[in-house]
Amino acid sequence: MPKSKNTFSSWRRNLTQRAVHAGWAWVQRTGSVSAEYPGRFRFGALGPHTRLAFPLGTVFGEPWIHIGSHCIVGEQVTLTAGLMPDLDLGPDPILRIGDGVVLGRGSHVIADTTVTIGSDCYFGPYVYVTSTNHSYDDPHEPIGKQWPRMEPVEIGPGCWIGTGAVILPGARIGRNVVVAAGAVVRGVVPDHAVVAGAPARVVRRWTAAEGWQPPLRTPAPVPIPDGVTPEQLRALSELDEETVARLAELEPES
C-alpha cells in the first residue's frame, strides 16, 4: 500500500516553521511593554529600561501600580491593583515594585490592598503574592460570597522567591531572604533567613554574631576575576583534570 504524501514537503514545512517562529518573535518584541512603548497601559510609574514581556497576564488598576527601573516582568505575569478594574483607589499607589526586580513567568501579584516588593528581588516562575484571602466565618454562606480579609504584604529588598511559592496576606519578609520553592509564607520572616515548607518556617539564618546557622554545606562560589576574557575561559574549559590540579598547586607570585 503506497504511503500517503504529506500536504507540505519537508522543505516547505521547514520554511513555514521558520516563518512562524520569526513572526512570533516579532510579535513578542512588538507587544512588550516599556516606558517608551506603553501601549494601552497607563501605569502610575514605569521606570526606564523596564520591560513587561508579551503576552502579558491579567493587568488592571495600572494607575495605582508603580514599577521601578531595570525590571524584567516575564510572560503571562498578572499584576492587579484593587478588587476589580475601573475602581478609584485614591491618591496613593497600591502595588509598588522596586528597581531591578525580576518576576518569573506566570507569576501573580494581586494587590487589593498595599503590596510592596523591594529592589533587586528575584521571583522564580509561578510565584503567587496576594494581599487578600477568602473568609469563611459564616458556615451557611458560600465562601466565595463572603467579604474577603485583606492585609498589606511587604517583601524586603534582595530576596529570592522560589518557583511556586505563595506569599499570603500580612506577610512581612525581611531583606535578603530565600523563600524555597513551593513554600507558603505568612507572618514575619527576619532578615537573612531561609524559609521552606507549608506553612513556611525558618530553616537557616545568618547573624553577625554566629554567621549561618546551621552552617552552609558548600563553599561560597568564587566570582570570575576582573579582566578575564571569554577566550581565556574557553581555554580553561578545555584543560583536563590533571592539568587543572597542577595549576591549582602553583603558588601565586608575590
Salt bridges, closest charged atoms under 4 A:
GLU75 OE1 - ARG105 NH1 2.48
ASP137 OD2 - ARG149 NH2 2.84
GLU231 OE2 - ARG234 NH2 3.55
GLU242 OE2 - ARG246 NH1 3.32
